[in-house]
Amino acid sequence: MSAGDVIGLGIMFVGIIAIAGMLAGAYQQRLKFKGRELELFAGQTAEKAAQYAAHNERLEQRIRVLERITTDRAAGLMGEIEDLRDKPLN
């Protein structure tokens, strides 16, 4: 093996190491990007979940009001029916 061959082999190893370093750096940047993307997605998902929970709570409150109106009117209606039964027919 001549000195030129050794130098060429050394340059080839340095080139391979440089290329591997660049690929590793690019891969790390991609991982950072994907991590940030997941963080943003998680934040949006949490925000949507909170909105759905608030909407669900409002619907439950409305249902409670409707149930109360229904049961109050049913009790009042039963009282009116009983009052009519107690009244003599003319």
C-alpha positions in Angstrom: 0.0 0.0 0.0 1.4 3.3 -1.0 1.3 6.6 0.8 -1.3 7.9 -1.7 -3.5 4.9 -1.0 -3.4 5.6 2.7 -4.2 9.3 2.2 -7.0 8.4 -0.1 -8.4 5.9 2.4 -8.1 8.5 5.2 -10.0 11.1 3.1 -12.7 8.5 2.4 -13.1 7.8 6.1 -13.3 11.5 6.9 -15.9 11.9 4.2 -18.0 9.0 5.5 -17.8 10.4 9.0 -18.8 13.9 7.8 -21.7 12.5 5.8 -22.8 10.4 8.8 -22.6 13.6 11.0 -24.8 15.5 8.6 -27.3 12.7 8.4 -27.4 12.5 12.2 -28.0 16.2 12.5 -30.8 16.1 9.9 -32.4 13.2 11.8 -32.2 15.1 15.1 -33.9 18.2 13.5 -36.6 15.9 12.2 -37.1 14.4 15.6 -37.4 17.9 17.1 -39.9 18.9 14.5 -42.0 15.8 15.1 -41.8 16.4 18.9 -43.0 20.0 18.5 -45.8 18.8 16.1 -47.0 16.3 18.7 -46.9 19.0 21.4 -49.1 21.3 19.3 -51.5 18.4 18.5 -51.7 17.5 22.2 -52.5 21.1 23.1 -55.2 21.3 20.4 -56.7 18.0 21.6 -56.8 19.2 25.2 -58.4 22.5 24.1 -61.1 20.6 22.1 -61.7 18.3 25.1 -62.2 21.3 27.4 -64.6 22.8 24.9 -66.6 19.6 24.6 -66.7 19.3 28.4 -68.0 22.8 28.7 -70.6 22.2 26.0 -71.7 19.0 27.6 -72.1 20.7 31.0 -74.3 23.4 29.4 -76.4 20.7 27.8 -76.7 18.9 31.1 -77.8 22.1 32.8 -80.5 22.7 30.2 -81.7 19.1 30.6 -82.0 19.6 34.4 -84.1 22.8 33.8 -86.3 20.9 31.4 -86.7 18.0 33.9 -87.6 20.5 36.7 -90.1 22.3 34.4 -91.7 18.9 33.5 -91.9 17.6 37.1 -93.1 20.9 38.5 -95.8 21.2 35.8 -96.8 17.5 36.4 -97.2 18.2 40.1 -99.2 21.4 39.4 -101.3 19.6 36.8 -102.1 16.8 39.2 -103.2 19.4 41.7 -105.5 21.1 39.1 -107.0 17.7 38.2 -107.7 17.0 41.9 -109.2 20.5 42.3 -111.5 19.7 39.4 -112.6 16.4 40.9 -113.4 18.2 44.2 -115.6 20.8 42.5 -119.2 19.9 42.0 -120.6 19.8 38.5 -123.0 22.6 37.6 
